[in-house]
Amino acid sequence: MSDNEKYMSSVKVGPKGQIVIPKEIRDMFQISPGDTLLILADAQRGIALELYQVFEQIAESIFQGRGRDIYPDHSESESRAFAQAIRQLSTPEEPEER
C-alpha cells in the first residue's frame, strides 16, 4: 500500500537485530544517512521511531519555559527531566557487535 502520505511494508530483522527502513519511508520523512532517530517502546502500545530533531525541538521549548504549553498535565520538574533525558540521547552509543 502506498501513496504520498501512507506506506505499508514488512521488514525482516537481521542477525544483529537491525532492520532497513524502506526507501519510500525514508523519503516520506526525509531521513538521510547519519540522521539520529529515537526509538520509543511501550509494552502495551508498541514501537515507534521519530527523528531526534522533533524531540530536540520539544526539549528546547521546555527549557525556554514552555513546558506547560506542551505537557499541561506534568509539573515543570517532570517536563525538565524529560527534556534533559532527550538531550542525553543526542549522542547515542554505537550498538554492541555480537
GUTI-985093 format. One record per atom (N, C-alpha, C): residue in three letters; chain; x, y, z; residue number from 1; atom name. Coordinates in Angstrom, 2 decimals. Example, Ala and Ser with C-alpha at 12.3 -4.5 7.8 and 13.67 -1.06 7.14 Angstrom:
! GUTI-985093
+------+-------+---------+---------+---------+------+------+
| resn | chain |      xx |      yy |      zz | resi | name |
+------+-------+---------+---------+---------+------+------+
|  ala |     A |   13.19 |   -5.69 |    7.80 |    1 |    N |
|  ala |     A |   12.30 |   -4.50 |    7.80 |    1 |   CA |
|  ala |     A |   13.20 |   -3.30 |    7.80 |    1 |    C |
|  ser |     A |   12.85 |   -2.25 |    7.08 |    2 |    N |
|  ser |     A |   13.67 |   -1.06 |    7.14 |    2 |   CA |
|  ser |     A |   12.90 |    0.03 |    7.87 |    2 |    C |
+------+-------+---------+---------+---------+------+------+
! end
This chain:
! GUTI-985093
+------+-------+---------+---------+---------+------+------+
| resn | chain |      xx |      yy |      zz | resi | name |
+------+-------+---------+---------+---------+------+------+
|  met |     A |    0.85 |   -1.16 |    0.00 |    1 |    N |
|  met |     A |    0.00 |    0.00 |    0.00 |    1 |   CA |
|  met |     A |    0.90 |    1.22 |    0.00 |    1 |    C |
|  ser |     A |    0.62 |    2.18 |   -0.87 |    2 |    N |
|  ser |     A |    1.49 |    3.35 |   -0.93 |    2 |   CA |
|  ser |     A |    0.76 |    4.51 |   -1.59 |    2 |    C |
|  asp |     A |    0.89 |    5.69 |   -1.04 |    3 |    N |
|  asp |     A |    0.55 |    6.95 |   -1.68 |    3 |   CA |
|  asp |     A |    1.44 |    7.99 |   -1.02 |    3 |    C |
|  asn |     A |    1.17 |    9.27 |   -1.19 |    4 |    N |
|  asn |     A |    2.07 |   10.29 |   -0.67 |    4 |   CA |
|  asn |     A |    2.11 |   10.37 |    0.85 |    4 |    C |
|  glu |     A |    1.08 |    9.90 |    1.54 |    5 |    N |
|  glu |     A |    1.01 |   10.05 |    2.98 |    5 |   CA |
|  glu |     A |    1.04 |    8.73 |    3.75 |    5 |    C |
|  lys |     A |    0.90 |    7.62 |    3.05 |    6 |    N |
|  lys |     A |    0.84 |    6.33 |    3.73 |    6 |   CA |
|  lys |     A |    1.72 |    5.32 |    3.02 |    6 |    C |
|  tyr |     A |    2.23 |    4.39 |    3.81 |    7 |    N |
|  tyr |     A |    3.05 |    3.33 |    3.23 |    7 |   CA |
|  tyr |     A |    3.00 |    2.15 |    4.18 |    7 |    C |
|  met |     A |    2.88 |    0.98 |    3.63 |    8 |    N |
|  met |     A |    2.92 |   -0.23 |    4.45 |    8 |   CA |
|  met |     A |    3.83 |   -1.24 |    3.78 |    8 |    C |
|  ser |     A |    4.63 |   -1.88 |    4.59 |    9 |    N |
|  ser |     A |    5.56 |   -2.88 |    4.10 |    9 |   CA |
|  ser |     A |    5.94 |   -3.77 |    5.27 |    9 |    C |
|  ser |     A |    6.70 |   -4.78 |    5.00 |   10 |    N |
|  ser |     A |    7.27 |   -5.58 |    6.07 |   10 |   CA |
|  ser |     A |    8.78 |   -5.48 |    5.96 |   10 |    C |
|  val |     A |    9.44 |   -5.66 |    7.09 |   11 |    N |
|  val |     A |   10.90 |   -5.69 |    7.11 |   11 |   CA |
|  val |     A |   11.31 |   -6.90 |    7.95 |   11 |    C |
|  lys |     A |   12.46 |   -7.43 |    7.65 |   12 |    N |
|  lys |     A |   12.99 |   -8.56 |    8.41 |   12 |   CA |
|  lys |     A |   14.06 |   -8.05 |    9.36 |   12 |    C |
|  val |     A |   14.09 |   -8.63 |   10.52 |   13 |    N |
|  val |     A |   15.13 |   -8.31 |   11.49 |   13 |   CA |
|  val |     A |   16.33 |   -9.18 |   11.17 |   13 |    C |
|  gly |     A |   17.48 |   -8.55 |   10.99 |   14 |    N |
|  gly |     A |   18.70 |   -9.26 |   10.65 |   14 |   CA |
|  gly |     A |   19.31 |   -9.93 |   11.87 |   14 |    C |
|  pro |     A |   20.38 |  -10.68 |   11.66 |   15 |    N |
|  pro |     A |   21.00 |  -11.43 |   12.75 |   15 |   CA |
|  pro |     A |   21.55 |  -10.55 |   13.87 |   15 |    C |
|  lys |     A |   21.82 |   -9.29 |   13.59 |   16 |    N |
|  lys |     A |   22.31 |   -8.36 |   14.63 |   16 |   CA |
|  lys |     A |   21.18 |   -7.48 |   15.16 |   16 |    C |
|  gly |     A |   19.93 |   -7.82 |   14.85 |   17 |    N |
|  gly |     A |   18.79 |   -7.05 |   15.34 |   17 |   CA |
|  gly |     A |   18.50 |   -5.80 |   14.53 |   17 |    C |
|  gln |     A |   19.09 |   -5.68 |   13.37 |   18 |    N |
|  gln |     A |   18.92 |   -4.49 |   12.55 |   18 |   CA |
|  gln |     A |   17.77 |   -4.66 |   11.56 |   18 |    C |
|  ile |     A |   17.15 |   -3.52 |   11.23 |   19 |    N |
|  ile |     A |   16.15 |   -3.51 |   10.16 |   19 |   CA |
|  ile |     A |   16.55 |   -2.41 |    9.17 |   19 |    C |
|  val |     A |   16.05 |   -2.52 |    7.96 |   20 |    N |
|  val |     A |   16.25 |   -1.50 |    6.95 |   20 |   CA |
|  val |     A |   14.94 |   -0.74 |    6.81 |   20 |    C |
|  ile |     A |   15.03 |    0.59 |    6.93 |   21 |    N |
|  ile |     A |   13.84 |    1.41 |    6.73 |   21 |   CA |
|  ile |     A |   13.67 |    1.56 |    5.22 |   21 |    C |
|  pro |     A |   12.51 |    1.15 |    4.68 |   22 |    N |
|  pro |     A |   12.32 |    1.22 |    3.23 |   22 |   CA |
|  pro |     A |   12.52 |    2.64 |    2.68 |   22 |    C |
|  lys |     A |   13.03 |    2.71 |    1.46 |   23 |    N |
|  lys |     A |   13.32 |    3.99 |    0.81 |   23 |   CA |
|  lys |     A |   12.11 |    4.91 |    0.79 |   23 |    C |
|  glu |     A |   10.94 |    4.36 |    0.54 |   24 |    N |
|  glu |     A |    9.72 |    5.19 |    0.48 |   24 |   CA |
|  glu |     A |    9.48 |    5.90 |    1.82 |   24 |    C |
|  ile |     A |    9.74 |    5.21 |    2.91 |   25 |    N |
|  ile |     A |    9.55 |    5.82 |    4.22 |   25 |   CA |
|  ile |     A |   10.65 |    6.84 |    4.50 |   25 |    C |
|  arg |     A |   11.90 |    6.50 |    4.14 |   26 |    N |
|  arg |     A |   12.99 |    7.46 |    4.31 |   26 |   CA |
|  arg |     A |   12.71 |    8.73 |    3.53 |   26 |    C |
|  asp |     A |   12.20 |    8.60 |    2.31 |   27 |    N |
|  asp |     A |   11.85 |    9.77 |    1.51 |   27 |   CA |
|  asp |     A |   10.69 |   10.54 |    2.13 |   27 |    C |
|  met |     A |    9.67 |    9.82 |    2.58 |   28 |    N |
|  met |     A |    8.48 |   10.45 |    3.15 |   28 |   CA |
|  met |     A |    8.84 |   11.32 |    4.36 |   28 |    C |
|  phe |     A |    9.78 |   10.82 |    5.19 |   29 |    N |
|  phe |     A |   10.13 |   11.54 |    6.41 |   29 |   CA |
|  phe |     A |   11.48 |   12.24 |    6.31 |   29 |    C |
|  gln |     A |   12.03 |   12.30 |    5.12 |   30 |    N |
|  gln |     A |   13.30 |   12.97 |    4.85 |   30 |   CA |
|  gln |     A |   14.39 |   12.47 |    5.80 |   30 |    C |
|  ile |     A |   14.50 |   11.16 |    5.90 |   31 |    N |
|  ile |     A |   15.53 |   10.52 |    6.72 |   31 |   CA |
|  ile |     A |   16.74 |   10.25 |    5.83 |   31 |    C |
|  ser |     A |   17.88 |   10.75 |    6.28 |   32 |    N |
|  ser |     A |   19.11 |   10.62 |    5.50 |   32 |   CA |
|  ser |     A |   20.15 |    9.84 |    6.28 |   32 |    C |
|  pro |     A |   21.14 |    9.27 |    5.57 |   33 |    N |
|  pro |     A |   22.23 |    8.59 |    6.28 |   33 |   CA |
|  pro |     A |   22.85 |    9.53 |    7.30 |   33 |    C |
|  gly |     A |   23.10 |    9.02 |    8.50 |   34 |    N |
|  gly |     A |   23.69 |    9.82 |    9.56 |   34 |   CA |
|  gly |     A |   22.68 |   10.48 |   10.48 |   34 |    C |
|  asp |     A |   21.40 |   10.52 |   10.08 |   35 |    N |
|  asp |     A |   20.37 |   11.09 |   10.96 |   35 |   CA |
|  asp |     A |   20.23 |   10.25 |   12.22 |   35 |    C |
|  thr |     A |   19.88 |   10.90 |   13.31 |   36 |    N |
|  thr |     A |   19.62 |   10.19 |   14.56 |   36 |   CA |
|  thr |     A |   18.12 |   10.03 |   14.72 |   36 |    C |
|  leu |     A |   17.70 |    8.81 |   15.00 |   37 |    N |
|  leu |     A |   16.30 |    8.52 |   15.27 |   37 |   CA |
|  leu |     A |   16.17 |    8.08 |   16.71 |   37 |    C |
|  leu |     A |   15.05 |    8.43 |   17.33 |   38 |    N |
|  leu |     A |   14.74 |    7.91 |   18.66 |   38 |   CA |
|  leu |     A |   13.80 |    6.74 |   18.48 |   38 |    C |
|  ile |     A |   14.02 |    5.69 |   19.24 |   39 |    N |
|  ile |     A |   13.10 |    4.57 |   19.25 |   39 |   CA |
|  ile |     A |   12.37 |    4.60 |   20.58 |   39 |    C |
|  leu |     A |   11.06 |    4.60 |   20.51 |   40 |    N |
|  leu |     A |   10.21 |    4.64 |   21.68 |   40 |   CA |
|  leu |     A |    9.50 |    3.31 |   21.77 |   40 |    C |
|  ala |     A |    9.48 |    2.73 |   22.95 |   41 |    N |
|  ala |     A |    8.86 |    1.41 |   23.10 |   41 |   CA |
|  ala |     A |    7.97 |    1.40 |   24.34 |   41 |    C |
|  asp |     A |    6.81 |    0.82 |   24.19 |   42 |    N |
|  asp |     A |    5.86 |    0.63 |   25.28 |   42 |   CA |
|  asp |     A |    5.32 |   -0.78 |   25.13 |   42 |    C |
|  ala |     A |    5.40 |   -1.57 |   26.17 |   43 |    N |
|  ala |     A |    5.00 |   -2.97 |   26.09 |   43 |   CA |
|  ala |     A |    3.56 |   -3.15 |   25.61 |   43 |    C |
|  gln |     A |    2.68 |   -2.22 |   25.95 |   44 |    N |
|  gln |     A |    1.28 |   -2.34 |   25.53 |   44 |   CA |
|  gln |     A |    1.00 |   -1.66 |   24.19 |   44 |    C |
|  arg |     A |    1.71 |   -0.57 |   23.89 |   45 |    N |
|  arg |     A |    1.36 |    0.23 |   22.71 |   45 |   CA |
|  arg |     A |    2.24 |   -0.04 |   21.49 |   45 |    C |
|  gly |     A |    3.43 |   -0.58 |   21.70 |   46 |    N |
|  gly |     A |    4.27 |   -0.93 |   20.56 |   46 |   CA |
|  gly |     A |    5.53 |   -0.09 |   20.46 |   46 |    C |
|  ile |     A |    6.08 |   -0.06 |   19.26 |   47 |    N |
|  ile |     A |    7.36 |    0.60 |   18.98 |   47 |   CA |
|  ile |     A |    7.11 |    1.73 |   17.98 |   47 |    C |
|  ala |     A |    7.80 |    2.85 |   18.18 |   48 |    N |
|  ala |     A |    7.71 |    3.98 |   17.25 |   48 |   CA |
|  ala |     A |    9.11 |    4.54 |   17.03 |   48 |    C |
|  leu |     A |    9.35 |    5.06 |   15.84 |   49 |    N |
|  leu |     A |   10.59 |    5.75 |   15.51 |   49 |   CA |
|  leu |     A |   10.25 |    7.21 |   15.22 |   49 |    C |
|  glu |     A |   11.12 |    8.11 |   15.64 |   50 |    N |
|  glu |     A |   10.93 |    9.53 |   15.36 |   50 |   CA |
|  glu |     A |   12.29 |   10.17 |   15.16 |   50 |    C |
|  leu |     A |   12.35 |   11.17 |   14.30 |   51 |    N |
|  leu |     A |   13.59 |   11.91 |   14.12 |   51 |   CA |
|  leu |     A |   13.97 |   12.60 |   15.42 |   51 |    C |
|  tyr |     A |   15.23 |   12.55 |   15.77 |   52 |    N |
|  tyr |     A |   15.70 |   13.19 |   17.00 |   52 |   CA |
|  tyr |     A |   15.35 |   14.67 |   17.01 |   52 |    C |
|  gln |     A |   15.41 |   15.34 |   15.86 |   53 |    N |
|  gln |     A |   15.17 |   16.77 |   15.79 |   53 |   CA |
|  gln |     A |   13.78 |   17.15 |   16.34 |   53 |    C |
|  val |     A |   12.79 |   16.29 |   16.16 |   54 |    N |
|  val |     A |   11.44 |   16.57 |   16.67 |   54 |   CA |
|  val |     A |   11.50 |   16.68 |   18.20 |   54 |    C |
|  phe |     A |   12.15 |   15.74 |   18.85 |   55 |    N |
|  phe |     A |   12.24 |   15.76 |   20.30 |   55 |   CA |
|  phe |     A |   13.20 |   16.84 |   20.78 |   55 |    C |
|  glu |     A |   14.20 |   17.15 |   19.99 |   56 |    N |
|  glu |     A |   15.13 |   18.23 |   20.33 |   56 |   CA |
|  glu |     A |   14.37 |   19.55 |   20.41 |   56 |    C |
|  gln |     A |   13.44 |   19.78 |   19.48 |   57 |    N |
|  gln |     A |   12.62 |   21.00 |   19.50 |   57 |   CA |
|  gln |     A |   11.71 |   21.02 |   20.72 |   57 |    C |
|  ile |     A |   11.15 |   19.87 |   21.10 |   58 |    N |
|  ile |     A |   10.32 |   19.79 |   22.31 |   58 |   CA |
|  ile |     A |   11.16 |   20.14 |   23.53 |   58 |    C |
|  ala |     A |   12.36 |   19.55 |   23.63 |   59 |    N |
|  ala |     A |   13.23 |   19.83 |   24.76 |   59 |   CA |
|  ala |     A |   13.58 |   21.31 |   24.83 |   59 |    C |
|  glu |     A |   13.91 |   21.90 |   23.71 |   60 |    N |
|  glu |     A |   14.27 |   23.32 |   23.67 |   60 |   CA |
|  glu |     A |   13.10 |   24.18 |   24.14 |   60 |    C |
|  ser |     A |   11.89 |   23.84 |   23.73 |   61 |    N |
|  ser |     A |   10.71 |   24.59 |   24.17 |   61 |   CA |
|  ser |     A |   10.53 |   24.48 |   25.68 |   61 |    C |
|  ile |     A |   10.74 |   23.29 |   26.23 |   62 |    N |
|  ile |     A |   10.62 |   23.09 |   27.68 |   62 |   CA |
|  ile |     A |   11.66 |   23.94 |   28.40 |   62 |    C |
|  phe |     A |   12.91 |   23.92 |   27.92 |   63 |    N |
|  phe |     A |   13.96 |   24.69 |   28.57 |   63 |   CA |
|  phe |     A |   13.73 |   26.20 |   28.44 |   63 |    C |
|  gln |     A |   12.94 |   26.60 |   27.46 |   64 |    N |
|  gln |     A |   12.60 |   28.02 |   27.30 |   64 |   CA |
|  gln |     A |   11.37 |   28.40 |   28.12 |   64 |    C |
|  gly |     A |   10.91 |   27.47 |   28.97 |   65 |    N |
|  gly |     A |    9.80 |   27.77 |   29.86 |   65 |   CA |
|  gly |     A |    8.42 |   27.50 |   29.30 |   65 |    C |
|  arg |     A |    8.34 |   26.78 |   28.21 |   66 |    N |
|  arg |     A |    7.03 |   26.50 |   27.61 |   66 |   CA |
|  arg |     A |    6.58 |   25.07 |   27.85 |   66 |    C |
|  gly |     A |    7.08 |   24.43 |   28.91 |   67 |    N |
|  gly |     A |    6.72 |   23.06 |   29.23 |   67 |   CA |
|  gly |     A |    5.24 |   22.88 |   29.48 |   67 |    C |
|  arg |     A |    4.61 |   23.84 |   30.15 |   68 |    N |
|  arg |     A |    3.17 |   23.76 |   30.44 |   68 |   CA |
|  arg |     A |    2.34 |   23.77 |   29.16 |   68 |    C |
|  asp |     A |    2.82 |   24.50 |   28.14 |   69 |    N |
|  asp |     A |    2.11 |   24.54 |   26.85 |   69 |   CA |
|  asp |     A |    2.14 |   23.18 |   26.16 |   69 |    C |
|  ile |     A |    3.25 |   22.47 |   26.32 |   70 |    N |
|  ile |     A |    3.43 |   21.20 |   25.63 |   70 |   CA |
|  ile |     A |    2.81 |   20.06 |   26.42 |   70 |    C |
|  tyr |     A |    3.08 |   20.02 |   27.73 |   71 |    N |
|  tyr |     A |    2.60 |   18.95 |   28.60 |   71 |   CA |
|  tyr |     A |    1.87 |   19.56 |   29.80 |   71 |    C |
|  pro |     A |    0.65 |   20.02 |   29.62 |   72 |    N |
|  pro |     A |   -0.05 |   20.71 |   30.72 |   72 |   CA |
|  pro |     A |   -0.32 |   19.85 |   31.95 |   72 |    C |
|  asp |     A |   -0.34 |   18.54 |   31.80 |   73 |    N |
|  asp |     A |   -0.61 |   17.65 |   32.93 |   73 |   CA |
|  asp |     A |    0.63 |   17.28 |   33.73 |   73 |    C |
|  his |     A |    1.78 |   17.79 |   33.33 |   74 |    N |
|  his |     A |    3.03 |   17.45 |   34.01 |   74 |   CA |
|  his |     A |    3.60 |   18.68 |   34.71 |   74 |    C |
|  ser |     A |    4.27 |   18.45 |   35.82 |   75 |    N |
|  ser |     A |    4.91 |   19.54 |   36.55 |   75 |   CA |
|  ser |     A |    6.11 |   20.05 |   35.75 |   75 |    C |
|  glu |     A |    6.56 |   21.24 |   36.12 |   76 |    N |
|  glu |     A |    7.74 |   21.82 |   35.46 |   76 |   CA |
|  glu |     A |    8.95 |   20.91 |   35.64 |   76 |    C |
|  ser |     A |    9.10 |   20.35 |   36.84 |   77 |    N |
|  ser |     A |   10.26 |   19.48 |   37.09 |   77 |   CA |
|  ser |     A |   10.18 |   18.20 |   36.25 |   77 |    C |
|  glu |     A |    8.98 |   17.63 |   36.08 |   78 |    N |
|  glu |     A |    8.82 |   16.44 |   35.24 |   78 |   CA |
|  glu |     A |    9.17 |   16.77 |   33.78 |   78 |    C |
|  ser |     A |    8.70 |   17.92 |   33.31 |   79 |    N |
|  ser |     A |    8.99 |   18.33 |   31.93 |   79 |   CA |
|  ser |     A |   10.47 |   18.56 |   31.73 |   79 |    C |
|  arg |     A |   11.12 |   19.21 |   32.70 |   80 |    N |
|  arg |     A |   12.56 |   19.46 |   32.58 |   80 |   CA |
|  arg |     A |   13.35 |   18.14 |   32.61 |   80 |    C |
|  ala |     A |   12.93 |   17.19 |   33.43 |   81 |    N |
|  ala |     A |   13.60 |   15.89 |   33.48 |   81 |   CA |
|  ala |     A |   13.47 |   15.18 |   32.14 |   81 |    C |
|  phe |     A |   12.28 |   15.28 |   31.52 |   82 |    N |
|  phe |     A |   12.06 |   14.69 |   30.21 |   82 |   CA |
|  phe |     A |   12.96 |   15.36 |   29.17 |   82 |    C |
|  ala |     A |   13.03 |   16.69 |   29.21 |   83 |    N |
|  ala |     A |   13.86 |   17.43 |   28.26 |   83 |   CA |
|  ala |     A |   15.33 |   17.08 |   28.44 |   83 |    C |
|  gln |     A |   15.76 |   16.94 |   29.69 |   84 |    N |
|  gln |     A |   17.15 |   16.56 |   29.95 |   84 |   CA |
|  gln |     A |   17.45 |   15.16 |   29.41 |   84 |    C |
|  ala |     A |   16.50 |   14.24 |   29.58 |   85 |    N |
|  ala |     A |   16.67 |   12.88 |   29.05 |   85 |   CA |
|  ala |     A |   16.80 |   12.90 |   27.54 |   85 |    C |
|  ile |     A |   16.04 |   13.77 |   26.88 |   86 |    N |
|  ile |     A |   16.14 |   13.91 |   25.42 |   86 |   CA |
|  ile |     A |   17.54 |   14.37 |   25.05 |   86 |    C |
|  arg |     A |   18.03 |   15.38 |   25.73 |   87 |    N |
|  arg |     A |   19.38 |   15.89 |   25.43 |   87 |   CA |
|  arg |     A |   20.44 |   14.81 |   25.61 |   87 |    C |
|  gln |     A |   20.27 |   13.94 |   26.60 |   88 |    N |
|  gln |     A |   21.25 |   12.88 |   26.82 |   88 |   CA |
|  gln |     A |   21.24 |   11.86 |   25.69 |   88 |    C |
|  leu |     A |   20.15 |   11.80 |   24.94 |   89 |    N |
|  leu |     A |   20.06 |   10.87 |   23.82 |   89 |   CA |
|  leu |     A |   20.67 |   11.42 |   22.53 |   89 |    C |
|  ser |     A |   21.15 |   12.65 |   22.55 |   90 |    N |
|  ser |     A |   21.63 |   13.29 |   21.33 |   90 |   CA |
|  ser |     A |   22.85 |   12.61 |   20.73 |   90 |    C |
|  thr |     A |   23.61 |   11.91 |   21.54 |   91 |    N |
|  thr |     A |   24.78 |   11.20 |   21.04 |   91 |   CA |
|  thr |     A |   24.68 |    9.75 |   21.46 |   91 |    C |
|  pro |     A |   23.81 |    8.99 |   20.77 |   92 |    N |
|  pro |     A |   23.63 |    7.60 |   21.18 |   92 |   CA |
|  pro |     A |   24.92 |    6.82 |   21.01 |   92 |    C |
|  glu |     A |   25.08 |    5.86 |   21.91 |   93 |    N |
|  glu |     A |   26.24 |    4.98 |   21.82 |   93 |   CA |
|  glu |     A |   26.07 |    4.05 |   20.64 |   93 |    C |
|  glu |     A |   27.18 |    3.65 |   20.08 |   94 |    N |
|  glu |     A |   27.14 |    2.69 |   18.99 |   94 |   CA |
|  glu |     A |   26.67 |    1.35 |   19.54 |   94 |    C |
|  pro |     A |   25.80 |    0.65 |   18.81 |   95 |    N |
|  pro |     A |   25.36 |   -0.66 |   19.29 |   95 |   CA |
|  pro |     A |   26.53 |   -1.63 |   19.38 |   95 |    C |
|  glu |     A |   26.45 |   -2.49 |   20.36 |   96 |    N |
|  glu |     A |   27.48 |   -3.50 |   20.52 |   96 |   CA |
|  glu |     A |   27.40 |   -4.53 |   19.42 |   96 |    C |
|  glu |     A |   28.56 |   -4.95 |   18.95 |   97 |    N |
|  glu |     A |   28.61 |   -6.04 |   17.98 |   97 |   CA |
|  glu |     A |   28.49 |   -7.34 |   18.75 |   97 |    C |
|  arg |     A |   27.71 |   -8.27 |   18.28 |   98 |    N |
|  arg |     A |   27.56 |   -9.57 |   18.96 |   98 |   CA |
|  arg |     A |   28.04 |  -10.68 |   18.09 |   98 |    C |
+------+-------+---------+---------+---------+------+------+
! end
